[in-house]
């Protein structure tokens, strides 16, 4: 009988750990084929927020502060993303199904596009939104100016900081794609 009780305790502990792991991953949005996880938890009341940084100005972030980027090779209001294949591995699409916004942002400025792989992506002012795979922490903007085509999504007008960003390009990683 003591062996059965001991085995039951082990099984119960394993189930508790597995439940915790499932709950943890359920609170995240996995947005990349390379499995980079960008938190989309309830740490803030907004699914899209505005932050500001010298050299960029005001720009969009997700709920936990990860920078959202635009790609100048996309065509505004086309409803499509030009970033596919290996590009999408470095620049995962941003999407939330429930959009909550702070004052200063209007829901009418956001649309949902369907990517060529069938997944959804949020667009701001007609420009698809992306993360950058090298941004590992909230507040990082290492994708700003990459390849002179990637920029933090500035508000109220995307690409407002593009001219200043081209002199601070992050260089090789991403190579524009």
mmCIF file of the C-alpha atoms, coordinates in Angstrom:
data_MODEL
# 
_entry.id   MODEL 
# 
loop_
_atom_site.group_PDB 
_atom_site.id 
_atom_site.type_symbol 
_atom_site.label_atom_id 
_atom_site.label_alt_id 
_atom_site.label_comp_id 
_atom_site.label_asym_id 
_atom_site.label_entity_id 
_atom_site.label_seq_id 
_atom_site.pdbx_PDB_ins_code 
_atom_site.Cartn_x 
_atom_site.Cartn_y 
_atom_site.Cartn_z 
_atom_site.occupancy 
_atom_site.B_iso_or_equiv 
_atom_site.pdbx_formal_charge 
_atom_site.auth_seq_id 
_atom_site.auth_comp_id 
_atom_site.auth_asym_id 
_atom_site.auth_atom_id 
_atom_site.pdbx_PDB_model_num 
ATOM 1   C CA . UNK A 1 1   ? 0.000   0.000  0.000   1.00 0.00 ? 1   UNK A CA 1 
ATOM 2   C CA . UNK A 1 2   ? 2.820   2.523  0.743   1.00 0.00 ? 2   UNK A CA 1 
ATOM 3   C CA . UNK A 1 3   ? 4.157   1.959  -2.802  1.00 0.00 ? 3   UNK A CA 1 
ATOM 4   C CA . UNK A 1 4   ? 0.772   2.775  -4.350  1.00 0.00 ? 4   UNK A CA 1 
ATOM 5   C CA . UNK A 1 5   ? 0.445   5.940  -2.249  1.00 0.00 ? 5   UNK A CA 1 
ATOM 6   C CA . UNK A 1 6   ? 3.950   7.012  -3.288  1.00 0.00 ? 6   UNK A CA 1 
ATOM 7   C CA . UNK A 1 7   ? 3.189   6.386  -6.969  1.00 0.00 ? 7   UNK A CA 1 
ATOM 8   C CA . UNK A 1 8   ? -0.075  8.324  -6.711  1.00 0.00 ? 8   UNK A CA 1 
ATOM 9   C CA . UNK A 1 9   ? 1.785   11.291 -5.200  1.00 0.00 ? 9   UNK A CA 1 
ATOM 10  C CA . UNK A 1 10  ? 4.257   11.240 -8.109  1.00 0.00 ? 10  UNK A CA 1 
ATOM 11  C CA . UNK A 1 11  ? 1.454   11.063 -10.681 1.00 0.00 ? 11  UNK A CA 1 
ATOM 12  C CA . UNK A 1 12  ? -0.428  13.883 -8.920  1.00 0.00 ? 12  UNK A CA 1 
ATOM 13  C CA . UNK A 1 13  ? 2.708   16.055 -8.838  1.00 0.00 ? 13  UNK A CA 1 
ATOM 14  C CA . UNK A 1 14  ? 3.312   15.405 -12.543 1.00 0.00 ? 14  UNK A CA 1 
ATOM 15  C CA . UNK A 1 15  ? -0.281  16.382 -13.375 1.00 0.00 ? 15  UNK A CA 1 
ATOM 16  C CA . UNK A 1 16  ? 0.041   19.606 -11.373 1.00 0.00 ? 16  UNK A CA 1 
ATOM 17  C CA . UNK A 1 17  ? 3.267   20.476 -13.233 1.00 0.00 ? 17  UNK A CA 1 
ATOM 18  C CA . UNK A 1 18  ? 1.717   19.645 -16.623 1.00 0.00 ? 18  UNK A CA 1 
ATOM 19  C CA . UNK A 1 19  ? -1.338  21.771 -15.841 1.00 0.00 ? 19  UNK A CA 1 
ATOM 20  C CA . UNK A 1 20  ? 0.965   24.680 -14.954 1.00 0.00 ? 20  UNK A CA 1 
ATOM 21  C CA . UNK A 1 21  ? 2.896   24.318 -18.212 1.00 0.00 ? 21  UNK A CA 1 
ATOM 22  C CA . UNK A 1 22  ? -0.310  24.187 -20.270 1.00 0.00 ? 22  UNK A CA 1 
ATOM 23  C CA . UNK A 1 23  ? -1.657  27.264 -18.452 1.00 0.00 ? 23  UNK A CA 1 
ATOM 24  C CA . UNK A 1 24  ? 1.621   29.121 -19.015 1.00 0.00 ? 24  UNK A CA 1 
ATOM 25  C CA . UNK A 1 25  ? 1.679   28.460 -22.752 1.00 0.00 ? 25  UNK A CA 1 
ATOM 26  C CA . UNK A 1 26  ? -2.027  29.187 -23.038 1.00 0.00 ? 26  UNK A CA 1 
ATOM 27  C CA . UNK A 1 27  ? -1.305  32.742 -21.822 1.00 0.00 ? 27  UNK A CA 1 
ATOM 28  C CA . UNK A 1 28  ? 1.097   33.421 -24.684 1.00 0.00 ? 28  UNK A CA 1 
ATOM 29  C CA . UNK A 1 29  ? 0.748   34.056 -28.384 1.00 0.00 ? 29  UNK A CA 1 
ATOM 30  C CA . UNK A 1 30  ? 3.245   31.982 -30.343 1.00 0.00 ? 30  UNK A CA 1 
ATOM 31  C CA . UNK A 1 31  ? 3.652   34.031 -33.482 1.00 0.00 ? 31  UNK A CA 1 
ATOM 32  C CA . UNK A 1 32  ? 6.638   32.602 -35.225 1.00 0.00 ? 32  UNK A CA 1 
ATOM 33  C CA . UNK A 1 33  ? 7.731   29.433 -36.939 1.00 0.00 ? 33  UNK A CA 1 
ATOM 34  C CA . UNK A 1 34  ? 10.945  29.771 -34.922 1.00 0.00 ? 34  UNK A CA 1 
ATOM 35  C CA . UNK A 1 35  ? 8.817   29.560 -31.723 1.00 0.00 ? 35  UNK A CA 1 
ATOM 36  C CA . UNK A 1 36  ? 9.680   33.011 -30.413 1.00 0.00 ? 36  UNK A CA 1 
ATOM 37  C CA . UNK A 1 37  ? 7.065   33.795 -27.804 1.00 0.00 ? 37  UNK A CA 1 
ATOM 38  C CA . UNK A 1 38  ? 5.715   37.318 -27.489 1.00 0.00 ? 38  UNK A CA 1 
ATOM 39  C CA . UNK A 1 39  ? 3.592   37.628 -24.386 1.00 0.00 ? 39  UNK A CA 1 
ATOM 40  C CA . UNK A 1 40  ? -0.037  38.641 -24.889 1.00 0.00 ? 40  UNK A CA 1 
ATOM 41  C CA . UNK A 1 41  ? -1.182  38.281 -21.303 1.00 0.00 ? 41  UNK A CA 1 
ATOM 42  C CA . UNK A 1 42  ? -3.464  40.504 -19.294 1.00 0.00 ? 42  UNK A CA 1 
ATOM 43  C CA . UNK A 1 43  ? -0.553  42.481 -17.846 1.00 0.00 ? 43  UNK A CA 1 
ATOM 44  C CA . UNK A 1 44  ? -2.149  45.634 -19.226 1.00 0.00 ? 44  UNK A CA 1 
ATOM 45  C CA . UNK A 1 45  ? -5.680  46.565 -20.112 1.00 0.00 ? 45  UNK A CA 1 
ATOM 46  C CA . UNK A 1 46  ? -4.765  47.271 -23.757 1.00 0.00 ? 46  UNK A CA 1 
ATOM 47  C CA . UNK A 1 47  ? -3.897  44.764 -26.495 1.00 0.00 ? 47  UNK A CA 1 
ATOM 48  C CA . UNK A 1 48  ? -2.143  47.556 -28.437 1.00 0.00 ? 48  UNK A CA 1 
ATOM 49  C CA . UNK A 1 49  ? -0.487  50.451 -26.676 1.00 0.00 ? 49  UNK A CA 1 
ATOM 50  C CA . UNK A 1 50  ? 1.534   53.575 -27.479 1.00 0.00 ? 50  UNK A CA 1 
ATOM 51  C CA . UNK A 1 51  ? 5.004   54.234 -26.127 1.00 0.00 ? 51  UNK A CA 1 
ATOM 52  C CA . UNK A 1 52  ? 7.693   56.741 -27.009 1.00 0.00 ? 52  UNK A CA 1 
ATOM 53  C CA . UNK A 1 53  ? 11.451  56.709 -27.494 1.00 0.00 ? 53  UNK A CA 1 
ATOM 54  C CA . UNK A 1 54  ? 13.950  59.368 -28.531 1.00 0.00 ? 54  UNK A CA 1 
ATOM 55  C CA . UNK A 1 55  ? 14.823  59.046 -32.221 1.00 0.00 ? 55  UNK A CA 1 
ATOM 56  C CA . UNK A 1 56  ? 11.560  57.246 -32.985 1.00 0.00 ? 56  UNK A CA 1 
ATOM 57  C CA . UNK A 1 57  ? 8.795   59.236 -31.318 1.00 0.00 ? 57  UNK A CA 1 
ATOM 58  C CA . UNK A 1 58  ? 5.461   57.631 -30.444 1.00 0.00 ? 58  UNK A CA 1 
ATOM 59  C CA . UNK A 1 59  ? 5.024   54.068 -31.690 1.00 0.00 ? 59  UNK A CA 1 
ATOM 60  C CA . UNK A 1 60  ? 2.865   50.981 -31.192 1.00 0.00 ? 60  UNK A CA 1 
ATOM 61  C CA . UNK A 1 61  ? 3.585   48.052 -28.880 1.00 0.00 ? 61  UNK A CA 1 
ATOM 62  C CA . UNK A 1 62  ? 1.692   44.937 -27.912 1.00 0.00 ? 62  UNK A CA 1 
ATOM 63  C CA . UNK A 1 63  ? 0.119   44.516 -24.455 1.00 0.00 ? 63  UNK A CA 1 
ATOM 64  C CA . UNK A 1 64  ? 3.447   43.719 -22.813 1.00 0.00 ? 64  UNK A CA 1 
ATOM 65  C CA . UNK A 1 65  ? 5.565   46.372 -24.517 1.00 0.00 ? 65  UNK A CA 1 
ATOM 66  C CA . UNK A 1 66  ? 7.044   44.529 -27.498 1.00 0.00 ? 66  UNK A CA 1 
ATOM 67  C CA . UNK A 1 67  ? 7.552   46.894 -30.436 1.00 0.00 ? 67  UNK A CA 1 
ATOM 68  C CA . UNK A 1 68  ? 5.295   46.544 -33.481 1.00 0.00 ? 68  UNK A CA 1 
ATOM 69  C CA . UNK A 1 69  ? 6.928   47.219 -36.854 1.00 0.00 ? 69  UNK A CA 1 
ATOM 70  C CA . UNK A 1 70  ? 5.881   48.129 -40.385 1.00 0.00 ? 70  UNK A CA 1 
ATOM 71  C CA . UNK A 1 71  ? 7.553   46.996 -43.618 1.00 0.00 ? 71  UNK A CA 1 
ATOM 72  C CA . UNK A 1 72  ? 7.952   49.576 -46.383 1.00 0.00 ? 72  UNK A CA 1 
ATOM 73  C CA . UNK A 1 73  ? 7.762   46.839 -49.057 1.00 0.00 ? 73  UNK A CA 1 
ATOM 74  C CA . UNK A 1 74  ? 4.147   46.184 -48.064 1.00 0.00 ? 74  UNK A CA 1 
ATOM 75  C CA . UNK A 1 75  ? 1.535   48.125 -50.018 1.00 0.00 ? 75  UNK A CA 1 
ATOM 76  C CA . UNK A 1 76  ? -0.701  50.229 -47.814 1.00 0.00 ? 76  UNK A CA 1 
ATOM 77  C CA . UNK A 1 77  ? -4.355  49.094 -47.793 1.00 0.00 ? 77  UNK A CA 1 
ATOM 78  C CA . UNK A 1 78  ? -3.628  46.089 -50.037 1.00 0.00 ? 78  UNK A CA 1 
ATOM 79  C CA . UNK A 1 79  ? -4.836  43.629 -47.412 1.00 0.00 ? 79  UNK A CA 1 
ATOM 80  C CA . UNK A 1 80  ? -1.692  41.545 -47.950 1.00 0.00 ? 80  UNK A CA 1 
ATOM 81  C CA . UNK A 1 81  ? 1.752   41.083 -46.447 1.00 0.00 ? 81  UNK A CA 1 
ATOM 82  C CA . UNK A 1 82  ? 4.895   41.085 -48.593 1.00 0.00 ? 82  UNK A CA 1 
ATOM 83  C CA . UNK A 1 83  ? 6.782   39.342 -45.766 1.00 0.00 ? 83  UNK A CA 1 
ATOM 84  C CA . UNK A 1 84  ? 6.490   35.591 -46.324 1.00 0.00 ? 84  UNK A CA 1 
ATOM 85  C CA . UNK A 1 85  ? 8.751   32.541 -46.081 1.00 0.00 ? 85  UNK A CA 1 
ATOM 86  C CA . UNK A 1 86  ? 12.051  33.209 -44.309 1.00 0.00 ? 86  UNK A CA 1 
ATOM 87  C CA . UNK A 1 87  ? 11.030  36.847 -43.861 1.00 0.00 ? 87  UNK A CA 1 
ATOM 88  C CA . UNK A 1 88  ? 8.089   35.756 -41.697 1.00 0.00 ? 88  UNK A CA 1 
ATOM 89  C CA . UNK A 1 89  ? 10.493  33.796 -39.493 1.00 0.00 ? 89  UNK A CA 1 
ATOM 90  C CA . UNK A 1 90  ? 12.384  36.976 -38.646 1.00 0.00 ? 90  UNK A CA 1 
ATOM 91  C CA . UNK A 1 91  ? 9.363   39.268 -38.700 1.00 0.00 ? 91  UNK A CA 1 
ATOM 92  C CA . UNK A 1 92  ? 6.408   37.332 -37.218 1.00 0.00 ? 92  UNK A CA 1 
ATOM 93  C CA . UNK A 1 93  ? 2.951   38.743 -37.877 1.00 0.00 ? 93  UNK A CA 1 
ATOM 94  C CA . UNK A 1 94  ? 1.126   40.470 -35.017 1.00 0.00 ? 94  UNK A CA 1 
ATOM 95  C CA . UNK A 1 95  ? -2.480  39.556 -34.358 1.00 0.00 ? 95  UNK A CA 1 
ATOM 96  C CA . UNK A 1 96  ? -4.931  39.806 -31.478 1.00 0.00 ? 96  UNK A CA 1 
ATOM 97  C CA . UNK A 1 97  ? -8.543  38.742 -31.768 1.00 0.00 ? 97  UNK A CA 1 
ATOM 98  C CA . UNK A 1 98  ? -9.772  41.208 -29.145 1.00 0.00 ? 98  UNK A CA 1 
ATOM 99  C CA . UNK A 1 99  ? -8.581  44.752 -29.762 1.00 0.00 ? 99  UNK A CA 1 
ATOM 100 C CA . UNK A 1 100 ? -8.500  47.088 -26.760 1.00 0.00 ? 100 UNK A CA 1 
ATOM 101 C CA . UNK A 1 101 ? -6.970  50.531 -27.225 1.00 0.00 ? 101 UNK A CA 1 
ATOM 102 C CA . UNK A 1 102 ? -5.917  53.486 -25.092 1.00 0.00 ? 102 UNK A CA 1 
ATOM 103 C CA . UNK A 1 103 ? -7.108  57.010 -25.861 1.00 0.00 ? 103 UNK A CA 1 
ATOM 104 C CA . UNK A 1 104 ? -5.195  58.321 -28.845 1.00 0.00 ? 104 UNK A CA 1 
ATOM 105 C CA . UNK A 1 105 ? -5.889  55.203 -30.907 1.00 0.00 ? 105 UNK A CA 1 
ATOM 106 C CA . UNK A 1 106 ? -9.079  54.471 -32.808 1.00 0.00 ? 106 UNK A CA 1 
ATOM 107 C CA . UNK A 1 107 ? -10.404 51.015 -33.625 1.00 0.00 ? 107 UNK A CA 1 
ATOM 108 C CA . UNK A 1 108 ? -11.225 52.279 -37.121 1.00 0.00 ? 108 UNK A CA 1 
ATOM 109 C CA . UNK A 1 109 ? -7.468  52.629 -37.769 1.00 0.00 ? 109 UNK A CA 1 
ATOM 110 C CA . UNK A 1 110 ? -7.018  48.859 -37.389 1.00 0.00 ? 110 UNK A CA 1 
ATOM 111 C CA . UNK A 1 111 ? -7.982  46.131 -39.835 1.00 0.00 ? 111 UNK A CA 1 
ATOM 112 C CA . UNK A 1 112 ? -7.418  42.393 -40.017 1.00 0.00 ? 112 UNK A CA 1 
ATOM 113 C CA . UNK A 1 113 ? -5.762  40.894 -43.076 1.00 0.00 ? 113 UNK A CA 1 
ATOM 114 C CA . UNK A 1 114 ? -5.499  37.248 -44.043 1.00 0.00 ? 114 UNK A CA 1 
ATOM 115 C CA . UNK A 1 115 ? -1.956  36.213 -44.913 1.00 0.00 ? 115 UNK A CA 1 
ATOM 116 C CA . UNK A 1 116 ? -1.089  33.885 -47.806 1.00 0.00 ? 116 UNK A CA 1 
ATOM 117 C CA . UNK A 1 117 ? -0.760  30.996 -45.299 1.00 0.00 ? 117 UNK A CA 1 
ATOM 118 C CA . UNK A 1 118 ? -4.306  31.653 -44.023 1.00 0.00 ? 118 UNK A CA 1 
ATOM 119 C CA . UNK A 1 119 ? -3.266  33.157 -40.687 1.00 0.00 ? 119 UNK A CA 1 
ATOM 120 C CA . UNK A 1 120 ? -4.537  36.533 -39.498 1.00 0.00 ? 120 UNK A CA 1 
ATOM 121 C CA . UNK A 1 121 ? -2.524  39.732 -39.074 1.00 0.00 ? 121 UNK A CA 1 
ATOM 122 C CA . UNK A 1 122 ? -3.475  43.109 -37.673 1.00 0.00 ? 122 UNK A CA 1 
ATOM 123 C CA . UNK A 1 123 ? -2.795  46.224 -39.768 1.00 0.00 ? 123 UNK A CA 1 
ATOM 124 C CA . UNK A 1 124 ? -2.620  49.848 -38.609 1.00 0.00 ? 124 UNK A CA 1 
ATOM 125 C CA . UNK A 1 125 ? -3.604  52.563 -41.085 1.00 0.00 ? 125 UNK A CA 1 
ATOM 126 C CA . UNK A 1 126 ? -3.477  49.879 -43.790 1.00 0.00 ? 126 UNK A CA 1 
ATOM 127 C CA . UNK A 1 127 ? 0.066   48.719 -42.906 1.00 0.00 ? 127 UNK A CA 1 
ATOM 128 C CA . UNK A 1 128 ? 0.510   45.126 -41.624 1.00 0.00 ? 128 UNK A CA 1 
ATOM 129 C CA . UNK A 1 129 ? 2.117   44.911 -38.165 1.00 0.00 ? 129 UNK A CA 1 
ATOM 130 C CA . UNK A 1 130 ? 5.039   42.674 -37.209 1.00 0.00 ? 130 UNK A CA 1 
ATOM 131 C CA . UNK A 1 131 ? 7.352   41.778 -34.347 1.00 0.00 ? 131 UNK A CA 1 
ATOM 132 C CA . UNK A 1 132 ? 11.135  41.489 -34.788 1.00 0.00 ? 132 UNK A CA 1 
ATOM 133 C CA . UNK A 1 133 ? 12.753  38.201 -33.773 1.00 0.00 ? 133 UNK A CA 1 
ATOM 134 C CA . UNK A 1 134 ? 15.778  39.948 -32.207 1.00 0.00 ? 134 UNK A CA 1 
ATOM 135 C CA . UNK A 1 135 ? 13.635  42.002 -29.789 1.00 0.00 ? 135 UNK A CA 1 
ATOM 136 C CA . UNK A 1 136 ? 13.904  39.800 -26.715 1.00 0.00 ? 136 UNK A CA 1 
ATOM 137 C CA . UNK A 1 137 ? 12.484  42.174 -24.109 1.00 0.00 ? 137 UNK A CA 1 
ATOM 138 C CA . UNK A 1 138 ? 9.703   44.741 -23.913 1.00 0.00 ? 138 UNK A CA 1 
ATOM 139 C CA . UNK A 1 139 ? 10.903  48.183 -25.036 1.00 0.00 ? 139 UNK A CA 1 
ATOM 140 C CA . UNK A 1 140 ? 13.577  46.914 -27.417 1.00 0.00 ? 140 UNK A CA 1 
ATOM 141 C CA . UNK A 1 141 ? 13.575  48.481 -30.881 1.00 0.00 ? 141 UNK A CA 1 
ATOM 142 C CA . UNK A 1 142 ? 16.446  46.605 -32.527 1.00 0.00 ? 142 UNK A CA 1 
ATOM 143 C CA . UNK A 1 143 ? 14.379  46.227 -35.712 1.00 0.00 ? 143 UNK A CA 1 
ATOM 144 C CA . UNK A 1 144 ? 14.240  49.995 -36.240 1.00 0.00 ? 144 UNK A CA 1 
ATOM 145 C CA . UNK A 1 145 ? 15.750  50.776 -39.653 1.00 0.00 ? 145 UNK A CA 1 
ATOM 146 C CA . UNK A 1 146 ? 16.789  47.208 -40.535 1.00 0.00 ? 146 UNK A CA 1 
ATOM 147 C CA . UNK A 1 147 ? 17.555  47.109 -44.252 1.00 0.00 ? 147 UNK A CA 1 
ATOM 148 C CA . UNK A 1 148 ? 16.142  50.624 -44.506 1.00 0.00 ? 148 UNK A CA 1 
ATOM 149 C CA . UNK A 1 149 ? 12.702  48.997 -44.871 1.00 0.00 ? 149 UNK A CA 1 
ATOM 150 C CA . UNK A 1 150 ? 11.625  48.055 -41.302 1.00 0.00 ? 150 UNK A CA 1 
ATOM 151 C CA . UNK A 1 151 ? 10.434  50.683 -38.827 1.00 0.00 ? 151 UNK A CA 1 
ATOM 152 C CA . UNK A 1 152 ? 8.634   50.865 -35.515 1.00 0.00 ? 152 UNK A CA 1 
ATOM 153 C CA . UNK A 1 153 ? 5.010   51.665 -36.360 1.00 0.00 ? 153 UNK A CA 1 
ATOM 154 C CA . UNK A 1 154 ? 4.842   55.338 -35.484 1.00 0.00 ? 154 UNK A CA 1 
ATOM 155 C CA . UNK A 1 155 ? 1.579   57.036 -34.593 1.00 0.00 ? 155 UNK A CA 1 
ATOM 156 C CA . UNK A 1 156 ? -0.389  58.755 -35.800 1.00 0.00 ? 156 UNK A CA 1 
ATOM 157 C CA . UNK A 1 157 ? 1.446   58.230 -39.130 1.00 0.00 ? 157 UNK A CA 1 
ATOM 158 C CA . UNK A 1 158 ? 3.463   55.060 -39.894 1.00 0.00 ? 158 UNK A CA 1 
ATOM 159 C CA . UNK A 1 159 ? 7.018   55.618 -41.218 1.00 0.00 ? 159 UNK A CA 1 
ATOM 160 C CA . UNK A 1 160 ? 7.246   59.085 -39.626 1.00 0.00 ? 160 UNK A CA 1 
ATOM 161 C CA . UNK A 1 161 ? 10.657  58.172 -38.209 1.00 0.00 ? 161 UNK A CA 1 
ATOM 162 C CA . UNK A 1 162 ? 11.946  56.398 -41.335 1.00 0.00 ? 162 UNK A CA 1 
ATOM 163 C CA . UNK A 1 163 ? 14.318  59.205 -42.343 1.00 0.00 ? 163 UNK A CA 1 
ATOM 164 C CA . UNK A 1 164 ? 16.088  59.287 -38.977 1.00 0.00 ? 164 UNK A CA 1 
ATOM 165 C CA . UNK A 1 165 ? 16.103  55.494 -38.688 1.00 0.00 ? 165 UNK A CA 1 
ATOM 166 C CA . UNK A 1 166 ? 18.000  54.972 -41.933 1.00 0.00 ? 166 UNK A CA 1 
ATOM 167 C CA . UNK A 1 167 ? 21.089  56.445 -40.308 1.00 0.00 ? 167 UNK A CA 1 
ATOM 168 C CA . UNK A 1 168 ? 20.772  54.045 -37.341 1.00 0.00 ? 168 UNK A CA 1 
ATOM 169 C CA . UNK A 1 169 ? 20.084  50.850 -39.274 1.00 0.00 ? 169 UNK A CA 1 
ATOM 170 C CA . UNK A 1 170 ? 20.516  47.668 -37.281 1.00 0.00 ? 170 UNK A CA 1 
ATOM 171 C CA . UNK A 1 171 ? 22.372  46.242 -40.245 1.00 0.00 ? 171 UNK A CA 1 
ATOM 172 C CA . UNK A 1 172 ? 22.849  42.637 -41.326 1.00 0.00 ? 172 UNK A CA 1 
ATOM 173 C CA . UNK A 1 173 ? 20.364  40.644 -39.260 1.00 0.00 ? 173 UNK A CA 1 
ATOM 174 C CA . UNK A 1 174 ? 17.201  40.445 -41.277 1.00 0.00 ? 174 UNK A CA 1 
ATOM 175 C CA . UNK A 1 175 ? 18.807  42.000 -44.366 1.00 0.00 ? 175 UNK A CA 1 
ATOM 176 C CA . UNK A 1 176 ? 15.589  43.782 -45.170 1.00 0.00 ? 176 UNK A CA 1 
ATOM 177 C CA . UNK A 1 177 ? 13.775  40.489 -44.874 1.00 0.00 ? 177 UNK A CA 1 
# 
